[in-house]
Amino acid sequence: MRIARRGKDMIILDASVYTPLLTKAGGKLVKLAKHCVFAILDLTIYEACNAFWKLCIKHKILNPHDAIELCKLAKNLATRLKIYNFSDS
């Protein structure tokens, strides 16, 4: 979902979008975040890390190191995003 806000587009991401973006684009999202406003719920970070855990432990698609690095990236990138608290809704 895209919403225009103060001259910048706001793109609302849920975990089903945030997780693949992190795995495919990685750090490039940091550069993109300078041009767009991304918005997530605070729970999106936990859901994304849970998805990385599943890809590592259950599906054996990621190795443990990569899963941990993606969780760190999810957390670090979130500092540049507009985060809405689930409890505020």
Phi, psi and omega in degrees: 000135182238131180230130177284134182209118176046050176082350178239148174284140172254125179248121182267124182245136168252178186298330181291342176257319183298317183297307178296328177298319179293318182289328184266318184262330178057232184294344177298336178295330179298316178294318180295327180295343177285338184255341181230156173260116175264141179235137177221163168277154178300330180288343181300323180296314179295319180294321178296315179295325175296320178296320178295321177299315179297318179297331180276302189280312186278314186261349179057033179271323177253149171273161183303321180298313180296321179298317179294317179297321178293323176295319177297318179297318179301317180291314182294318179295326181300335178293342180260001183253161173277118183251125175259135179277134180301323182291342180280345184276000000 
